[in-house]
């Protein structure tokens, strides 16, 4: 079955409302300073000048979660990928206002960057409220599919954590089916209620807040990467 690793294209909009002058300035001045290099391996030493734990967020939206985590863990490095220009601008505002030197951004396809991360280099990967593509014929567009999860598993170090969140029941069932069939992750849920409660250090994003305003339930998943010799 095809998935985002083989489709090799992005779906959905890449821009929204016209940028204000200050926002355009962030794109022209700040973004080039903190952008992920366009080619070559993506390592902590290359991005931050030293070896440090690396976090990778796929589709960071407005960047609230990424900024929160980066502020909480200043000695860690954060890589965020988002194709939507207005989301990138909002993230740049967080980075500027919160003085976050430990964040690097890519405006485009996250898998293009993730593929250049050395295997076993990441401590955390985040996939929070991705587009659910609820129609069956669009299932191949979902990031929670075998190809992308294979790549996430390869890039995470043993003991590294993959966090996934959604408010869409179709995506919930699909994701559980995908993850329950894998032997390389342990689901970190001790009780049936654990995936209904937001874990510590996991801030509410604008998408989660919107979902709750609309009366949606939200589900939180944490998976630990098993040692390759055990998986």
C-alpha positions in Angstrom: 0.0 0.0 0.0 1.2 3.5 -0.8 1.9 6.0 2.0 3.6 9.4 2.4 7.0 7.8 2.0 6.2 6.7 -1.6 3.7 9.4 -2.7 6.5 12.0 -2.5 4.2 15.0 -2.4 2.4 17.2 0.1 -1.3 17.7 0.2 -3.3 20.6 1.5 -2.7 24.3 1.5 0.8 25.8 2.0 -0.3 29.4 2.7 -3.2 31.4 4.1 -3.8 35.1 4.8 -1.3 37.6 3.5 1.6 38.3 5.8 1.9 41.6 7.6 5.2 43.5 7.3 6.6 42.3 10.6 5.7 38.7 9.7 7.3 39.0 6.3 10.4 40.3 8.1 10.6 37.2 10.2 10.4 35.0 7.1 13.1 37.0 5.4 15.5 37.5 8.3 15.0 34.9 11.1 13.9 31.9 9.1 17.1 31.7 7.0 19.2 31.8 10.2 17.5 28.8 11.8 16.5 26.8 8.8 17.6 23.1 8.5 20.3 22.7 5.9 18.9 21.8 2.5 21.2 18.8 2.0 23.5 16.5 3.9 23.1 14.7 7.2 21.0 16.3 10.0 22.9 15.9 13.3 22.9 17.8 16.6 26.5 18.7 16.1 25.8 20.2 12.7 22.7 22.1 13.9 23.8 23.2 17.3 27.6 22.8 17.4 27.5 20.0 19.9 26.0 16.6 20.6 22.7 16.9 22.5 19.4 15.1 22.7 17.4 15.7 19.5 13.6 16.1 19.2 11.7 16.1 15.9 8.2 17.4 15.4 6.3 16.5 12.2 3.8 19.2 11.4 4.2 21.6 14.3 1.1 23.8 13.4 1.6 27.1 15.1 4.6 25.8 17.1 3.2 26.1 20.6 4.1 22.6 21.6 7.6 22.9 20.1 8.3 26.3 21.8 7.0 25.0 25.2 9.3 21.9 25.0 12.3 23.9 23.8 11.9 26.4 26.6 11.5 23.6 29.1 14.6 21.7 27.8 17.1 24.4 26.8 20.0 21.9 26.5 18.1 19.8 24.0 17.8 20.5 20.3 14.5 20.7 18.4 13.7 20.3 14.7 10.3 21.3 13.5 8.8 20.7 10.1 5.7 22.4 8.8 4.6 23.1 5.2 2.1 25.8 6.1 3.6 29.3 5.8 1.4 31.0 8.4 2.2 28.2 10.9 5.9 28.8 10.3 5.4 32.5 10.9 3.6 31.9 14.2 6.4 29.5 15.3 9.0 32.1 14.4 7.2 34.6 16.6 7.4 32.1 19.5 11.1 31.6 18.8 11.8 35.3 18.7 9.7 36.3 21.7 10.8 33.4 23.9 14.5 33.7 22.9 14.8 30.0 21.8 18.2 29.3 20.3 17.7 25.5 20.4 15.1 25.3 17.5 15.6 24.7 13.8 12.8 24.8 11.3 12.0 23.4 7.9 9.1 24.8 5.8 8.2 21.7 3.8 7.9 18.0 3.9 9.0 16.5 7.2 10.0 13.2 5.7 12.6 14.9 3.5 14.4 16.0 6.6 13.7 12.9 8.7 15.3 10.7 6.0 18.6 12.6 6.5 18.7 12.1 10.3 21.1 9.3 11.1 19.5 6.2 12.4 19.2 6.1 16.2 19.9 9.9 16.6 16.5 11.1 17.9 15.3 11.1 21.5 11.7 12.2 20.8 9.4 12.3 17.7 6.1 14.1 17.9 3.1 13.7 15.6 0.3 15.8 17.1 -3.1 16.2 15.5 -2.1 15.4 11.9 -4.5 15.8 9.1 -6.7 12.7 9.4 -7.7 12.3 5.8 -10.9 10.5 7.0 -12.0 9.1 3.6 -10.8 5.6 2.9 -9.4 6.5 -0.5 -7.2 9.1 1.2 -5.8 6.7 3.8 -2.5 6.5 1.9 -1.9 10.2 2.7 -1.9 9.6 6.5 1.4 10.1 8.2 0.5 7.3 10.6 1.3 4.5 8.0 3.9 1.8 7.8 6.4 3.7 5.8 6.6 6.8 8.0 6.4 4.8 11.2 9.2 2.6 9.9 11.3 5.7 9.4 10.4 7.1 12.8 11.4 3.8 14.4 14.7 3.8 12.6 15.6 7.3 13.6 14.7 6.9 17.3 17.3 5.6 19.7 16.4 2.6 21.8 14.3 4.0 24.7 13.4 7.0 22.6 9.8 8.1 22.6 7.2 8.6 19.9 4.3 10.8 20.9 1.1 10.9 18.9 -2.2 12.8 19.5 -5.5 13.1 17.6 -9.1 14.1 18.2 -10.4 12.2 15.1 -12.0 8.8 15.8 -11.3 7.5 12.3 -7.6 8.4 12.7 -7.6 7.0 16.2 -8.8 3.6 15.1 -6.3 3.6 12.1 -3.4 4.6 14.3 -4.1 2.0 16.9 -4.3 -0.6 14.2 -0.9 0.5 12.7 0.8 0.7 16.1 -0.7 -2.5 17.6 0.8 -4.5 14.8 4.4 -3.4 15.5 6.9 -5.2 17.6 9.4 -2.3 17.8 7.4 -0.1 20.1 6.0 -0.4 23.6 2.8 1.5 24.3 3.3 3.4 27.5 -0.2 3.1 28.9 -0.6 1.3 32.2 -4.4 1.8 32.4 -7.2 2.3 29.9 -7.5 5.9 31.1 -3.9 6.8 30.3 -4.5 7.7 26.7 -7.4 10.0 27.7 -5.2 12.2 29.9 -2.6 14.6 28.6 0.9 13.6 30.0 3.1 16.0 31.9 5.2 18.2 29.7 2.7 18.0 26.8 1.1 21.4 26.5 -2.3 22.0 24.8 -2.0 23.2 21.2 -4.4 25.5 19.4 -5.7 22.5 17.5 -6.4 20.5 20.6 -8.2 23.5 22.2 -10.3 23.9 19.0 -11.2 20.3 19.1 -12.3 20.5 22.7 -14.4 23.6 22.0 -16.1 21.6 19.3 -16.9 18.9 21.8 -14.4 16.3 20.5 -12.5 13.9 22.7 -8.7 14.0 22.5 -6.4 11.0 22.7 -2.7 10.9 23.7 -0.3 8.2 22.9 3.3 7.5 24.0 5.4 4.8 22.6 8.9 3.8 23.6 11.3 2.5 21.0 12.4 -1.0 21.8 16.0 -2.1 21.5 16.5 -3.5 18.0 17.8 -6.7 19.4 14.5 -7.2 21.2 12.1 -6.0 18.6 
